[in-house]
Amino acid sequence: MILDKFALTGKVAIVTGAGRSIGRGIALGFAEAGADIVCAARTVSEIESVASEIRNLGRRAIAVPCDVREAEQVDNMVSKALEEFGRIDI
């Protein structure tokens, strides 16, 4: 099947702006394709909601508050991703 070529099973993805709109869609799409997701954005309630939706799909997900304009917050996001999943693929 053609969709097998797009499988992300076993991959870990960081999605910034994951709380809404395109970022939310990307996070859910990657999860549906088999990836585990680090949901990152500035609004905690939104990324926690998306992470919950992803877990309901049977994938692992964490919500990490992050303003990508702040280098320290980006470093923290990467550290949390590595701590939880052991690697980052996407």
PDB file with one MODEL, atoms N, CA, C and O in Angstrom:
MODEL        1
ATOM      1  N   MET A   1       0.846  -1.178   0.000  1.00  0.00           N
ATOM      2  CA  MET A   1       0.000   0.000   0.000  1.00  0.00           C
ATOM      3  C   MET A   1       0.891   1.241   0.000  1.00  0.00           C
ATOM      4  O   MET A   1       1.957   1.246   0.616  1.00  0.00           O
ATOM      5  N   ILE A   2       0.466   2.252  -0.667  1.00  0.00           N
ATOM      6  CA  ILE A   2       1.264   3.477  -0.790  1.00  0.00           C
ATOM      7  C   ILE A   2       1.529   4.140   0.553  1.00  0.00           C
ATOM      8  O   ILE A   2       2.604   4.703   0.758  1.00  0.00           O
ATOM      9  N   LEU A   3       0.569   4.084   1.474  1.00  0.00           N
ATOM     10  CA  LEU A   3       0.761   4.736   2.768  1.00  0.00           C
ATOM     11  C   LEU A   3       1.869   4.079   3.578  1.00  0.00           C
ATOM     12  O   LEU A   3       2.437   4.711   4.468  1.00  0.00           O
ATOM     13  N   ASP A   4       2.186   2.814   3.283  1.00  0.00           N
ATOM     14  CA  ASP A   4       3.290   2.150   3.977  1.00  0.00           C
ATOM     15  C   ASP A   4       4.612   2.869   3.727  1.00  0.00           C
ATOM     16  O   ASP A   4       5.512   2.820   4.565  1.00  0.00           O
ATOM     17  N   LYS A   5       4.731   3.522   2.604  1.00  0.00           N
ATOM     18  CA  LYS A   5       5.954   4.266   2.285  1.00  0.00           C
ATOM     19  C   LYS A   5       6.131   5.486   3.186  1.00  0.00           C
ATOM     20  O   LYS A   5       7.223   6.045   3.284  1.00  0.00           O
ATOM     21  N   PHE A   6       5.046   5.890   3.840  1.00  0.00           N
ATOM     22  CA  PHE A   6       5.079   7.056   4.709  1.00  0.00           C
ATOM     23  C   PHE A   6       4.987   6.690   6.185  1.00  0.00           C
ATOM     24  O   PHE A   6       4.781   7.560   7.031  1.00  0.00           O
ATOM     25  N   ALA A   7       5.139   5.408   6.497  1.00  0.00           N
ATOM     26  CA  ALA A   7       5.041   4.956   7.888  1.00  0.00           C
ATOM     27  C   ALA A   7       6.157   5.579   8.727  1.00  0.00           C
ATOM     28  O   ALA A   7       7.298   5.696   8.280  1.00  0.00           O
ATOM     29  N   LEU A   8       5.810   5.970   9.933  1.00  0.00           N
ATOM     30  CA  LEU A   8       6.777   6.561  10.864  1.00  0.00           C
ATOM     31  C   LEU A   8       6.911   5.709  12.120  1.00  0.00           C
ATOM     32  O   LEU A   8       7.338   6.201  13.165  1.00  0.00           O
ATOM     33  N   THR A   9       6.551   4.448  12.021  1.00  0.00           N
ATOM     34  CA  THR A   9       6.593   3.548  13.164  1.00  0.00           C
ATOM     35  C   THR A   9       7.981   3.541  13.789  1.00  0.00           C
ATOM     36  O   THR A   9       8.991   3.358  13.109  1.00  0.00           O
ATOM     37  N   GLY A  10       8.004   3.744  15.106  1.00  0.00           N
ATOM     38  CA  GLY A  10       9.264   3.726  15.835  1.00  0.00           C
ATOM     39  C   GLY A  10      10.041   5.027  15.796  1.00  0.00           C
ATOM     40  O   GLY A  10      11.116   5.112  16.389  1.00  0.00           O
ATOM     41  N   LYS A  11       9.536   6.031  15.126  1.00  0.00           N
ATOM     42  CA  LYS A  11      10.209   7.328  15.051  1.00  0.00           C
ATOM     43  C   LYS A  11       9.702   8.241  16.165  1.00  0.00           C
ATOM     44  O   LYS A  11       8.602   8.065  16.689  1.00  0.00           O
ATOM     45  N   VAL A  12      10.534   9.217  16.508  1.00  0.00           N
ATOM     46  CA  VAL A  12      10.167  10.230  17.500  1.00  0.00           C
ATOM     47  C   VAL A  12      10.238  11.590  16.815  1.00  0.00           C
ATOM     48  O   VAL A  12      11.249  11.937  16.205  1.00  0.00           O
ATOM     49  N   ALA A  13       9.157  12.353  16.922  1.00  0.00           N
ATOM     50  CA  ALA A  13       9.089  13.658  16.270  1.00  0.00           C
ATOM     51  C   ALA A  13       8.823  14.762  17.281  1.00  0.00           C
ATOM     52  O   ALA A  13       7.992  14.617  18.178  1.00  0.00           O
ATOM     53  N   ILE A  14       9.541  15.866  17.122  1.00  0.00           N
ATOM     54  CA  ILE A  14       9.212  17.097  17.834  1.00  0.00           C
ATOM     55  C   ILE A  14       8.366  17.927  16.878  1.00  0.00           C
ATOM     56  O   ILE A  14       8.757  18.169  15.737  1.00  0.00           O
ATOM     57  N   VAL A  15       7.207  18.359  17.355  1.00  0.00           N
ATOM     58  CA  VAL A  15       6.345  19.222  16.544  1.00  0.00           C
ATOM     59  C   VAL A  15       6.140  20.520  17.308  1.00  0.00           C
ATOM     60  O   VAL A  15       5.514  20.536  18.368  1.00  0.00           O
ATOM     61  N   THR A  16       6.673  21.611  16.762  1.00  0.00           N
ATOM     62  CA  THR A  16       6.465  22.916  17.380  1.00  0.00           C
ATOM     63  C   THR A  16       5.155  23.497  16.857  1.00  0.00           C
ATOM     64  O   THR A  16       4.727  23.201  15.741  1.00  0.00           O
ATOM     65  N   GLY A  17       4.538  24.317  17.671  1.00  0.00           N
ATOM     66  CA  GLY A  17       3.235  24.860  17.304  1.00  0.00           C
ATOM     67  C   GLY A  17       2.160  23.791  17.320  1.00  0.00           C
ATOM     68  O   GLY A  17       1.152  23.902  16.622  1.00  0.00           O
ATOM     69  N   ALA A  18       2.378  22.746  18.124  1.00  0.00           N
ATOM     70  CA  ALA A  18       1.505  21.568  18.119  1.00  0.00           C
ATOM     71  C   ALA A  18       0.156  21.800  18.780  1.00  0.00           C
ATOM     72  O   ALA A  18      -0.706  20.922  18.732  1.00  0.00           O
ATOM     73  N   GLY A  19      -0.046  22.941  19.384  1.00  0.00           N
ATOM     74  CA  GLY A  19      -1.276  23.178  20.122  1.00  0.00           C
ATOM     75  C   GLY A  19      -2.501  23.444  19.272  1.00  0.00           C
ATOM     76  O   GLY A  19      -3.628  23.258  19.730  1.00  0.00           O
ATOM     77  N   ARG A  20      -2.292  23.877  18.038  1.00  0.00           N
ATOM     78  CA  ARG A  20      -3.451  24.216  17.214  1.00  0.00           C
ATOM     79  C   ARG A  20      -3.069  24.264  15.743  1.00  0.00           C
ATOM     80  O   ARG A  20      -1.894  24.233  15.378  1.00  0.00           O
ATOM     81  N   SER A  21      -4.066  24.339  14.942  1.00  0.00           N
ATOM     82  CA  SER A  21      -3.947  24.591  13.518  1.00  0.00           C
ATOM     83  C   SER A  21      -3.040  23.580  12.811  1.00  0.00           C
ATOM     84  O   SER A  21      -3.180  22.374  13.016  1.00  0.00           O
ATOM     85  N   ILE A  22      -2.118  24.064  11.986  1.00  0.00           N
ATOM     86  CA  ILE A  22      -1.263  23.176  11.201  1.00  0.00           C
ATOM     87  C   ILE A  22      -0.390  22.307  12.099  1.00  0.00           C
ATOM     88  O   ILE A  22      -0.225  21.117  11.831  1.00  0.00           O
ATOM     89  N   GLY A  23       0.168  22.881  13.154  1.00  0.00           N
ATOM     90  CA  GLY A  23       1.012  22.104  14.062  1.00  0.00           C
ATOM     91  C   GLY A  23       0.259  20.954  14.702  1.00  0.00           C
ATOM     92  O   GLY A  23       0.788  19.848  14.821  1.00  0.00           O
ATOM     93  N   ARG A  24      -0.970  21.209  15.114  1.00  0.00           N
ATOM     94  CA  ARG A  24      -1.812  20.149  15.687  1.00  0.00           C
ATOM     95  C   ARG A  24      -2.045  19.059  14.651  1.00  0.00           C
ATOM     96  O   ARG A  24      -1.934  17.871  14.954  1.00  0.00           O
ATOM     97  N   GLY A  25      -2.366  19.465  13.438  1.00  0.00           N
ATOM     98  CA  GLY A  25      -2.601  18.503  12.363  1.00  0.00           C
ATOM     99  C   GLY A  25      -1.379  17.663  12.059  1.00  0.00           C
ATOM    100  O   GLY A  25      -1.491  16.459  11.825  1.00  0.00           O
ATOM    101  N   ILE A  26      -0.208  18.292  12.060  1.00  0.00           N
ATOM    102  CA  ILE A  26       1.032  17.556  11.818  1.00  0.00           C
ATOM    103  C   ILE A  26       1.281  16.565  12.944  1.00  0.00           C
ATOM    104  O   ILE A  26       1.617  15.409  12.687  1.00  0.00           O
ATOM    105  N   ALA A  27       1.120  17.004  14.191  1.00  0.00           N
ATOM    106  CA  ALA A  27       1.341  16.115  15.335  1.00  0.00           C
ATOM    107  C   ALA A  27       0.423  14.898  15.264  1.00  0.00           C
ATOM    108  O   ALA A  27       0.875  13.768  15.450  1.00  0.00           O
ATOM    109  N   LEU A  28      -0.856  15.120  14.996  1.00  0.00           N
ATOM    110  CA  LEU A  28      -1.804  14.009  14.909  1.00  0.00           C
ATOM    111  C   LEU A  28      -1.512  13.125  13.698  1.00  0.00           C
ATOM    112  O   LEU A  28      -1.614  11.902  13.786  1.00  0.00           O
ATOM    113  N   GLY A  29      -1.153  13.730  12.583  1.00  0.00           N
ATOM    114  CA  GLY A  29      -0.822  12.960  11.381  1.00  0.00           C
ATOM    115  C   GLY A  29       0.399  12.082  11.583  1.00  0.00           C
ATOM    116  O   GLY A  29       0.397  10.914  11.196  1.00  0.00           O
ATOM    117  N   PHE A  30       1.450  12.642  12.192  1.00  0.00           N
ATOM    118  CA  PHE A  30       2.647  11.847  12.483  1.00  0.00           C
ATOM    119  C   PHE A  30       2.305  10.699  13.422  1.00  0.00           C
ATOM    120  O   PHE A  30       2.791   9.583  13.243  1.00  0.00           O
ATOM    121  N   ALA A  31       1.469  10.970  14.427  1.00  0.00           N
ATOM    122  CA  ALA A  31       1.071   9.918  15.369  1.00  0.00           C
ATOM    123  C   ALA A  31       0.276   8.829  14.654  1.00  0.00           C
ATOM    124  O   ALA A  31       0.497   7.643  14.896  1.00  0.00           O
ATOM    125  N   GLU A  32      -0.633   9.218  13.789  1.00  0.00           N
ATOM    126  CA  GLU A  32      -1.407   8.236  13.029  1.00  0.00           C
ATOM    127  C   GLU A  32      -0.506   7.397  12.132  1.00  0.00           C
ATOM    128  O   GLU A  32      -0.825   6.248  11.828  1.00  0.00           O
ATOM    129  N   ALA A  33       0.629   7.974  11.705  1.00  0.00           N
ATOM    130  CA  ALA A  33       1.595   7.251  10.880  1.00  0.00           C
ATOM    131  C   ALA A  33       2.540   6.401  11.727  1.00  0.00           C
ATOM    132  O   ALA A  33       3.385   5.690  11.185  1.00  0.00           O
ATOM    133  N   GLY A  34       2.402   6.470  13.063  1.00  0.00           N
ATOM    134  CA  GLY A  34       3.167   5.587  13.937  1.00  0.00           C
ATOM    135  C   GLY A  34       4.228   6.230  14.794  1.00  0.00           C
ATOM    136  O   GLY A  34       4.893   5.534  15.561  1.00  0.00           O
ATOM    137  N   ALA A  35       4.413   7.537  14.695  1.00  0.00           N
ATOM    138  CA  ALA A  35       5.458   8.210  15.472  1.00  0.00           C
ATOM    139  C   ALA A  35       4.987   8.531  16.886  1.00  0.00           C
ATOM    140  O   ALA A  35       3.794   8.705  17.139  1.00  0.00           O
ATOM    141  N   ASP A  36       5.949   8.605  17.799  1.00  0.00           N
ATOM    142  CA  ASP A  36       5.720   9.158  19.128  1.00  0.00           C
ATOM    143  C   ASP A  36       6.058  10.644  19.033  1.00  0.00           C
ATOM    144  O   ASP A  36       6.941  11.039  18.271  1.00  0.00           O
ATOM    145  N   ILE A  37       5.351  11.460  19.811  1.00  0.00           N
ATOM    146  CA  ILE A  37       5.387  12.904  19.571  1.00  0.00           C
ATOM    147  C   ILE A  37       5.749  13.716  20.809  1.00  0.00           C
ATOM    148  O   ILE A  37       5.263  13.458  21.910  1.00  0.00           O
ATOM    149  N   VAL A  38       6.616  14.704  20.599  1.00  0.00           N
ATOM    150  CA  VAL A  38       6.865  15.760  21.574  1.00  0.00           C
ATOM    151  C   VAL A  38       6.061  16.959  21.083  1.00  0.00           C
ATOM    152  O   VAL A  38       6.404  17.578  20.076  1.00  0.00           O
ATOM    153  N   CYS A  39       5.000  17.278  21.798  1.00  0.00           N
ATOM    154  CA  CYS A  39       4.142  18.415  21.447  1.00  0.00           C
ATOM    155  C   CYS A  39       4.712  19.658  22.121  1.00  0.00           C
ATOM    156  O   CYS A  39       4.773  19.733  23.348  1.00  0.00           O
ATOM    157  N   ALA A  40       5.124  20.621  21.324  1.00  0.00           N
ATOM    158  CA  ALA A  40       5.729  21.830  21.873  1.00  0.00           C
ATOM    159  C   ALA A  40       4.984  23.064  21.372  1.00  0.00           C
ATOM    160  O   ALA A  40       4.644  23.168  20.193  1.00  0.00           O
ATOM    161  N   ALA A  41       4.741  23.985  22.283  1.00  0.00           N
ATOM    162  CA  ALA A  41       4.125  25.278  21.963  1.00  0.00           C
ATOM    163  C   ALA A  41       4.120  26.100  23.242  1.00  0.00           C
ATOM    164  O   ALA A  41       4.524  25.618  24.300  1.00  0.00           O
ATOM    165  N   ARG A  42       3.669  27.323  23.141  1.00  0.00           N
ATOM    166  CA  ARG A  42       3.663  28.201  24.311  1.00  0.00           C
ATOM    167  C   ARG A  42       2.469  27.979  25.224  1.00  0.00           C
ATOM    168  O   ARG A  42       2.556  28.262  26.419  1.00  0.00           O
ATOM    169  N   THR A  43       1.357  27.482  24.698  1.00  0.00           N
ATOM    170  CA  THR A  43       0.135  27.348  25.488  1.00  0.00           C
ATOM    171  C   THR A  43       0.009  25.927  26.026  1.00  0.00           C
ATOM    172  O   THR A  43      -0.304  24.995  25.285  1.00  0.00           O
ATOM    173  N   VAL A  44       0.253  25.775  27.315  1.00  0.00           N
ATOM    174  CA  VAL A  44       0.309  24.459  27.954  1.00  0.00           C
ATOM    175  C   VAL A  44      -0.990  23.683  27.782  1.00  0.00           C
ATOM    176  O   VAL A  44      -0.959  22.503  27.431  1.00  0.00           O
ATOM    177  N   SER A  45      -2.120  24.317  28.021  1.00  0.00           N
ATOM    178  CA  SER A  45      -3.398  23.591  27.947  1.00  0.00           C
ATOM    179  C   SER A  45      -3.630  23.007  26.555  1.00  0.00           C
ATOM    180  O   SER A  45      -4.182  21.915  26.424  1.00  0.00           O
ATOM    181  N   GLU A  46      -3.218  23.720  25.530  1.00  0.00           N
ATOM    182  CA  GLU A  46      -3.421  23.237  24.162  1.00  0.00           C
ATOM    183  C   GLU A  46      -2.535  22.036  23.853  1.00  0.00           C
ATOM    184  O   GLU A  46      -3.005  21.061  23.267  1.00  0.00           O
ATOM    185  N   ILE A  47      -1.264  22.091  24.235  1.00  0.00           N
ATOM    186  CA  ILE A  47      -0.388  20.959  23.917  1.00  0.00           C
ATOM    187  C   ILE A  47      -0.698  19.747  24.787  1.00  0.00           C
ATOM    188  O   ILE A  47      -0.506  18.609  24.356  1.00  0.00           O
ATOM    189  N   GLU A  48      -1.173  19.978  26.001  1.00  0.00           N
ATOM    190  CA  GLU A  48      -1.589  18.844  26.834  1.00  0.00           C
ATOM    191  C   GLU A  48      -2.792  18.149  26.210  1.00  0.00           C
ATOM    192  O   GLU A  48      -2.887  16.922  26.248  1.00  0.00           O
ATOM    193  N   SER A  49      -3.703  18.914  25.642  1.00  0.00           N
ATOM    194  CA  SER A  49      -4.877  18.344  24.979  1.00  0.00           C
ATOM    195  C   SER A  49      -4.470  17.516  23.761  1.00  0.00           C
ATOM    196  O   SER A  49      -4.972  16.410  23.565  1.00  0.00           O
ATOM    197  N   VAL A  50      -3.569  18.045  22.948  1.00  0.00           N
ATOM    198  CA  VAL A  50      -3.112  17.319  21.758  1.00  0.00           C
ATOM    199  C   VAL A  50      -2.350  16.063  22.169  1.00  0.00           C
ATOM    200  O   VAL A  50      -2.537  15.004  21.569  1.00  0.00           O
ATOM    201  N   ALA A  51      -1.494  16.165  23.183  1.00  0.00           N
ATOM    202  CA  ALA A  51      -0.763  14.986  23.664  1.00  0.00           C
ATOM    203  C   ALA A  51      -1.733  13.908  24.137  1.00  0.00           C
ATOM    204  O   ALA A  51      -1.502  12.721  23.905  1.00  0.00           O
ATOM    205  N   SER A  52      -2.801  14.306  24.787  1.00  0.00           N
ATOM    206  CA  SER A  52      -3.820  13.356  25.233  1.00  0.00           C
ATOM    207  C   SER A  52      -4.489  12.674  24.038  1.00  0.00           C
ATOM    208  O   SER A  52      -4.709  11.463  24.055  1.00  0.00           O
ATOM    209  N   GLU A  53      -4.810  13.446  23.013  1.00  0.00           N
ATOM    210  CA  GLU A  53      -5.400  12.870  21.796  1.00  0.00           C
ATOM    211  C   GLU A  53      -4.464  11.836  21.178  1.00  0.00           C
ATOM    212  O   GLU A  53      -4.903  10.780  20.721  1.00  0.00           O
ATOM    213  N   ILE A  54      -3.179  12.148  21.170  1.00  0.00           N
ATOM    214  CA  ILE A  54      -2.190  11.240  20.591  1.00  0.00           C
ATOM    215  C   ILE A  54      -2.103   9.958  21.409  1.00  0.00           C
ATOM    216  O   ILE A  54      -2.041   8.864  20.848  1.00  0.00           O
ATOM    217  N   ARG A  55      -2.098  10.087  22.722  1.00  0.00           N
ATOM    218  CA  ARG A  55      -2.071   8.889  23.569  1.00  0.00           C
ATOM    219  C   ARG A  55      -3.319   8.039  23.345  1.00  0.00           C
ATOM    220  O   ARG A  55      -3.252   6.811  23.413  1.00  0.00           O
ATOM    221  N   ASN A  56      -4.447   8.678  23.081  1.00  0.00           N
ATOM    222  CA  ASN A  56      -5.673   7.937  22.775  1.00  0.00           C
ATOM    223  C   ASN A  56      -5.573   7.174  21.459  1.00  0.00           C
ATOM    224  O   ASN A  56      -6.327   6.228  21.230  1.00  0.00           O
ATOM    225  N   LEU A  57      -4.647   7.581  20.595  1.00  0.00           N
ATOM    226  CA  LEU A  57      -4.389   6.860  19.345  1.00  0.00           C
ATOM    227  C   LEU A  57      -3.452   5.671  19.569  1.00  0.00           C
ATOM    228  O   LEU A  57      -3.185   4.897  18.650  1.00  0.00           O
ATOM    229  N   GLY A  58      -2.957   5.537  20.803  1.00  0.00           N
ATOM    230  CA  GLY A  58      -2.058   4.431  21.116  1.00  0.00           C
ATOM    231  C   GLY A  58      -0.585   4.759  20.968  1.00  0.00           C
ATOM    232  O   GLY A  58       0.259   3.865  21.022  1.00  0.00           O
ATOM    233  N   ARG A  59      -0.271   6.020  20.783  1.00  0.00           N
ATOM    234  CA  ARG A  59       1.123   6.451  20.659  1.00  0.00           C
ATOM    235  C   ARG A  59       1.548   7.143  21.944  1.00  0.00           C
ATOM    236  O   ARG A  59       0.707   7.562  22.738  1.00  0.00           O
ATOM    237  N   ARG A  60       2.844   7.260  22.145  1.00  0.00           N
ATOM    238  CA  ARG A  60       3.370   7.997  23.287  1.00  0.00           C
ATOM    239  C   ARG A  60       3.483   9.469  22.908  1.00  0.00           C
ATOM    240  O   ARG A  60       3.793   9.808  21.766  1.00  0.00           O
ATOM    241  N   ALA A  61       3.228  10.332  23.880  1.00  0.00           N
ATOM    242  CA  ALA A  61       3.318  11.772  23.624  1.00  0.00           C
ATOM    243  C   ALA A  61       3.566  12.503  24.927  1.00  0.00           C
ATOM    244  O   ALA A  61       3.060  12.120  25.982  1.00  0.00           O
ATOM    245  N   ILE A  62       4.357  13.567  24.835  1.00  0.00           N
ATOM    246  CA  ILE A  62       4.555  14.467  25.966  1.00  0.00           C
ATOM    247  C   ILE A  62       4.291  15.893  25.495  1.00  0.00           C
ATOM    248  O   ILE A  62       4.441  16.217  24.317  1.00  0.00           O
ATOM    249  N   ALA A  63       3.899  16.721  26.433  1.00  0.00           N
ATOM    250  CA  ALA A  63       3.668  18.141  26.175  1.00  0.00           C
ATOM    251  C   ALA A  63       4.794  18.926  26.834  1.00  0.00           C
ATOM    252  O   ALA A  63       5.028  18.801  28.036  1.00  0.00           O
ATOM    253  N   VAL A  64       5.489  19.734  26.042  1.00  0.00           N
ATOM    254  CA  VAL A  64       6.603  20.528  26.561  1.00  0.00           C
ATOM    255  C   VAL A  64       6.376  21.993  26.202  1.00  0.00           C
ATOM    256  O   VAL A  64       6.449  22.362  25.029  1.00  0.00           O
ATOM    257  N   PRO A  65       6.103  22.830  27.202  1.00  0.00           N
ATOM    258  CA  PRO A  65       5.959  24.260  26.914  1.00  0.00           C
ATOM    259  C   PRO A  65       7.269  24.807  26.350  1.00  0.00           C
ATOM    260  O   PRO A  65       8.340  24.569  26.907  1.00  0.00           O
ATOM    261  N   CYS A  66       7.174  25.540  25.245  1.00  0.00           N
ATOM    262  CA  CYS A  66       8.393  26.049  24.616  1.00  0.00           C
ATOM    263  C   CYS A  66       8.070  27.229  23.709  1.00  0.00           C
ATOM    264  O   CYS A  66       7.171  27.165  22.870  1.00  0.00           O
ATOM    265  N   ASP A  67       8.821  28.299  23.897  1.00  0.00           N
ATOM    266  CA  ASP A  67       8.809  29.426  22.973  1.00  0.00           C
ATOM    267  C   ASP A  67      10.095  29.289  22.163  1.00  0.00           C
ATOM    268  O   ASP A  67      11.184  29.506  22.694  1.00  0.00           O
ATOM    269  N   VAL A  68       9.982  28.934  20.893  1.00  0.00           N
ATOM    270  CA  VAL A  68      11.172  28.647  20.086  1.00  0.00           C
ATOM    271  C   VAL A  68      12.053  29.876  19.855  1.00  0.00           C
ATOM    272  O   VAL A  68      13.152  29.755  19.314  1.00  0.00           O
ATOM    273  N   ARG A  69      11.584  31.041  20.256  1.00  0.00           N
ATOM    274  CA  ARG A  69      12.421  32.246  20.162  1.00  0.00           C
ATOM    275  C   ARG A  69      13.437  32.311  21.291  1.00  0.00           C
ATOM    276  O   ARG A  69      14.349  33.138  21.268  1.00  0.00           O
ATOM    277  N   GLU A  70      13.277  31.431  22.287  1.00  0.00           N
ATOM    278  CA  GLU A  70      14.149  31.413  23.465  1.00  0.00           C
ATOM    279  C   GLU A  70      15.026  30.162  23.438  1.00  0.00           C
ATOM    280  O   GLU A  70      14.537  29.048  23.629  1.00  0.00           O
ATOM    281  N   ALA A  71      16.321  30.352  23.202  1.00  0.00           N
ATOM    282  CA  ALA A  71      17.247  29.225  23.057  1.00  0.00           C
ATOM    283  C   ALA A  71      17.227  28.291  24.263  1.00  0.00           C
ATOM    284  O   ALA A  71      17.292  27.072  24.100  1.00  0.00           O
ATOM    285  N   GLU A  72      17.138  28.837  25.452  1.00  0.00           N
ATOM    286  CA  GLU A  72      17.124  28.014  26.659  1.00  0.00           C
ATOM    287  C   GLU A  72      15.902  27.098  26.682  1.00  0.00           C
ATOM    288  O   GLU A  72      15.997  25.946  27.105  1.00  0.00           O
ATOM    289  N   GLN A  73      14.763  27.602  26.231  1.00  0.00           N
ATOM    290  CA  GLN A  73      13.553  26.782  26.190  1.00  0.00           C
ATOM    291  C   GLN A  73      13.664  25.680  25.129  1.00  0.00           C
ATOM    292  O   GLN A  73      13.169  24.571  25.330  1.00  0.00           O
ATOM    293  N   VAL A  74      14.306  25.984  24.015  1.00  0.00           N
ATOM    294  CA  VAL A  74      14.520  24.967  22.979  1.00  0.00           C
ATOM    295  C   VAL A  74      15.447  23.877  23.511  1.00  0.00           C
ATOM    296  O   VAL A  74      15.198  22.690  23.301  1.00  0.00           O
ATOM    297  N   ASP A  75      16.509  24.278  24.194  1.00  0.00           N
ATOM    298  CA  ASP A  75      17.419  23.296  24.804  1.00  0.00           C
ATOM    299  C   ASP A  75      16.668  22.404  25.786  1.00  0.00           C
ATOM    300  O   ASP A  75      16.884  21.193  25.814  1.00  0.00           O
ATOM    301  N   ASN A  76      15.792  22.990  26.586  1.00  0.00           N
ATOM    302  CA  ASN A  76      14.996  22.236  27.544  1.00  0.00           C
ATOM    303  C   ASN A  76      14.068  21.253  26.824  1.00  0.00           C
ATOM    304  O   ASN A  76      13.924  20.109  27.254  1.00  0.00           O
ATOM    305  N   MET A  77      13.448  21.691  25.745  1.00  0.00           N
ATOM    306  CA  MET A  77      12.554  20.828  24.972  1.00  0.00           C
ATOM    307  C   MET A  77      13.309  19.608  24.440  1.00  0.00           C
ATOM    308  O   MET A  77      12.825  18.480  24.537  1.00  0.00           O
ATOM    309  N   VAL A  78      14.484  19.841  23.884  1.00  0.00           N
ATOM    310  CA  VAL A  78      15.297  18.743  23.359  1.00  0.00           C
ATOM    311  C   VAL A  78      15.706  17.802  24.486  1.00  0.00           C
ATOM    312  O   VAL A  78      15.651  16.582  24.328  1.00  0.00           O
ATOM    313  N   SER A  79      16.113  18.359  25.617  1.00  0.00           N
ATOM    314  CA  SER A  79      16.497  17.529  26.768  1.00  0.00           C
ATOM    315  C   SER A  79      15.342  16.655  27.230  1.00  0.00           C
ATOM    316  O   SER A  79      15.533  15.471  27.504  1.00  0.00           O
ATOM    317  N   LYS A  80      14.150  17.224  27.321  1.00  0.00           N
ATOM    318  CA  LYS A  80      12.975  16.449  27.749  1.00  0.00           C
ATOM    319  C   LYS A  80      12.638  15.358  26.734  1.00  0.00           C
ATOM    320  O   LYS A  80      12.259  14.250  27.113  1.00  0.00           O
ATOM    321  N   ALA A  81      12.774  15.670  25.457  1.00  0.00           N
ATOM    322  CA  ALA A  81      12.517  14.670  24.412  1.00  0.00           C
ATOM    323  C   ALA A  81      13.491  13.503  24.540  1.00  0.00           C
ATOM    324  O   ALA A  81      13.086  12.342  24.482  1.00  0.00           O
ATOM    325  N   LEU A  82      14.762  13.810  24.712  1.00  0.00           N
ATOM    326  CA  LEU A  82      15.771  12.759  24.840  1.00  0.00           C
ATOM    327  C   LEU A  82      15.589  11.962  26.121  1.00  0.00           C
ATOM    328  O   LEU A  82      15.791  10.748  26.133  1.00  0.00           O
ATOM    329  N   GLU A  83      15.210  12.633  27.190  1.00  0.00           N
ATOM    330  CA  GLU A  83      14.969  11.962  28.468  1.00  0.00           C
ATOM    331  C   GLU A  83      13.803  10.979  28.353  1.00  0.00           C
ATOM    332  O   GLU A  83      13.873   9.866  28.874  1.00  0.00           O
ATOM    333  N   GLU A  84      12.744  11.385  27.678  1.00  0.00           N
ATOM    334  CA  GLU A  84      11.536  10.553  27.562  1.00  0.00           C
ATOM    335  C   GLU A  84      11.678   9.445  26.520  1.00  0.00           C
ATOM    336  O   GLU A  84      11.269   8.308  26.758  1.00  0.00           O
ATOM    337  N   PHE A  85      12.260   9.777  25.363  1.00  0.00           N
ATOM    338  CA  PHE A  85      12.251   8.849  24.238  1.00  0.00           C
ATOM    339  C   PHE A  85      13.629   8.305  23.853  1.00  0.00           C
ATOM    340  O   PHE A  85      13.719   7.314  23.129  1.00  0.00           O
ATOM    341  N   GLY A  86      14.694   8.940  24.328  1.00  0.00           N
ATOM    342  CA  GLY A  86      16.035   8.442  24.041  1.00  0.00           C
ATOM    343  C   GLY A  86      16.629   8.894  22.726  1.00  0.00           C
ATOM    344  O   GLY A  86      17.816   8.685  22.476  1.00  0.00           O
ATOM    345  N   ARG A  87      15.829   9.506  21.888  1.00  0.00           N
ATOM    346  CA  ARG A  87      16.337   9.998  20.603  1.00  0.00           C
ATOM    347  C   ARG A  87      15.299  10.916  19.957  1.00  0.00           C
ATOM    348  O   ARG A  87      14.156  11.003  20.406  1.00  0.00           O
ATOM    349  N   ILE A  88      15.722  11.591  18.902  1.00  0.00           N
ATOM    350  CA  ILE A  88      14.825  12.433  18.101  1.00  0.00           C
ATOM    351  C   ILE A  88      15.107  12.093  16.640  1.00  0.00           C
ATOM    352  O   ILE A  88      16.256  12.132  16.200  1.00  0.00           O
ATOM    353  N   ASP A  89      14.069  11.763  15.899  1.00  0.00           N
ATOM    354  CA  ASP A  89      14.233  11.421  14.483  1.00  0.00           C
ATOM    355  C   ASP A  89      13.741  12.515  13.546  1.00  0.00           C
ATOM    356  O   ASP A  89      14.290  12.717  12.463  1.00  0.00           O
ATOM    357  N   ILE A  90      12.699  13.218  13.977  1.00  0.00           N
ATOM    358  CA  ILE A  90      12.065  14.213  13.102  1.00  0.00           C
ATOM    359  C   ILE A  90      11.902  15.509  13.873  1.00  0.00           C
ATOM    360  O   ILE A  90      11.389  16.489  13.332  1.00  0.00           O
TER     361      ILE A  90
ENDMDL
END
